[in-house]
């Protein structure tokens, strides 16, 4: 009975992690990782310490990288240094003052504003802001892939 509840909790955490790949209010990869960890509390722990440590490092890397990808997208789409700084500033302002939508719109608005301050025309500033949004989409896809992979390992090791 207890083992069944542990498995259900783990499955719910995996599903919440996958949803968190798209919903900014949920930390997707950490939730999916917790889902993997719950299986360790069943009668026969399925994962080695090396496996769990590897996935912990992957989750930490993805969480760190996802915050930088919009700035990289801004740069790739022709953004300047002020656009990249604006992207970071917009991310911080968006997270603090306008959650959860601010996580998406903050970097976009920040990159656009930074480019305008740098003296760029609206079209170039908007293109750089779109790079920020493209970076956000890449980060979302990365989180989704990682969460689905952890879900796969969860199901295979039930």
C-alpha positions in Angstrom: 0.0 0.0 0.0 2.8 2.5 1.0 4.8 1.5 -2.1 1.8 2.2 -4.3 1.4 5.6 -2.8 5.1 6.3 -3.4 4.8 5.3 -7.0 1.7 7.5 -7.5 3.5 10.5 -5.9 6.5 9.9 -8.1 4.3 9.7 -11.2 2.5 12.9 -10.2 5.8 14.7 -9.8 7.0 13.5 -13.2 3.7 14.8 -14.8 4.0 18.1 -12.9 7.6 18.4 -14.1 6.5 17.9 -17.7 3.8 20.5 -17.3 6.4 22.8 -15.6 8.3 22.7 -18.9 5.6 24.9 -20.3 4.2 26.6 -17.2 6.7 29.2 -15.8 5.2 28.9 -12.3 6.4 25.2 -11.9 10.0 24.3 -11.8 9.8 21.4 -14.4 13.1 19.6 -14.3 13.5 19.7 -10.5 10.0 18.3 -10.1 10.7 15.5 -12.5 13.9 14.8 -10.7 12.0 14.5 -7.4 9.7 12.0 -9.2 12.8 9.9 -10.0 14.0 10.1 -6.4 10.7 8.9 -5.0 11.3 5.5 -6.7 14.3 5.1 -4.5 12.0 4.7 -1.6 10.3 1.6 -3.0 11.3 -1.8 -1.8 14.0 -2.3 -4.5 15.6 1.1 -5.3 16.1 1.0 -9.1 18.7 3.7 -9.6 22.4 3.8 -8.8 24.0 6.8 -7.0 25.9 7.6 -10.2 22.6 7.7 -12.2 21.0 10.0 -9.7 24.1 12.3 -9.5 24.3 12.5 -13.2 20.6 13.5 -13.5 21.0 16.0 -10.6 23.9 17.7 -12.6 21.8 17.7 -15.8 18.9 19.3 -13.9 21.2 22.0 -12.4 22.7 22.7 -15.8 19.3 23.0 -17.5 17.9 25.3 -14.8 21.0 27.5 -15.1 21.2 27.5 -18.9 17.5 28.2 -19.4 18.0 31.7 -17.9 20.8 32.5 -20.4 19.3 31.2 -23.6 17.1 34.3 -24.2 20.2 36.5 -24.1 22.0 34.2 -26.5 19.0 34.4 -28.8 19.0 38.1 -28.6 22.7 38.1 -29.6 22.1 35.7 -32.5 19.3 37.8 -33.9 21.6 40.9 -34.0 21.1 42.3 -30.6 23.7 44.6 -29.0 25.2 44.5 -25.6 22.5 46.8 -24.3 19.9 44.4 -25.8 21.4 41.5 -23.9 21.6 43.5 -20.7 18.0 44.5 -21.3 17.0 40.9 -21.7 18.5 40.0 -18.4 17.0 43.0 -16.7 13.6 42.2 -18.2 13.9 38.7 -17.0 14.5 39.8 -13.4 11.8 42.5 -13.5 9.4 40.0 -15.1 10.0 37.3 -12.5 9.7 39.7 -9.6 6.8 42.0 -10.6 4.8 40.1 -13.2 4.9 36.3 -12.6 4.3 34.0 -14.4 3.8 36.0 -17.7 6.8 38.2 -16.9 9.2 35.3 -17.4 8.2 35.3 -21.1 7.4 39.0 -21.7 10.1 40.5 -19.5 13.1 39.4 -21.6 11.3 40.3 -24.8 10.4 43.8 -23.5 13.9 44.2 -21.9 15.7 43.3 -25.1 13.5 45.6 -27.1 14.0 48.5 -24.7 17.8 47.9 -24.5 18.0 48.0 -28.3 16.1 51.2 -28.5 18.4 52.8 -25.9 21.3 51.6 -28.0 19.9 53.7 -30.8 18.6 50.9 -32.9 15.5 51.4 -35.1 12.3 49.7 -34.2 12.6 46.9 -36.7 16.1 45.9 -35.6 15.1 46.2 -31.9 12.1 44.1 -32.5 14.2 41.4 -34.3 16.5 41.3 -31.3 13.5 40.9 -29.0 12.2 38.1 -31.2 15.6 36.4 -30.6 14.9 36.6 -26.9 11.6 34.9 -27.5 13.2 32.3 -29.7 15.7 31.6 -26.9 12.8 31.2 -24.5 11.3 28.6 -26.8 14.6 26.7 -27.1 14.8 26.7 -23.3 11.3 25.4 -23.0 12.1 22.6 -25.5 15.2 21.7 -23.6 13.3 21.5 -20.3 10.6 19.4 -22.0 13.1 16.9 -23.4 14.8 16.5 -20.0 11.6 16.0 -18.2 10.3 13.5 -20.7 13.5 11.5 -20.5 13.2 11.4 -16.7 9.6 10.2 -17.2 10.9 7.5 -19.5 13.3 6.2 -16.9 10.6 6.4 -14.2 8.2 4.2 -16.3 10.9 1.7 -17.4 12.1 1.2 -13.8 8.7 0.7 -12.2 
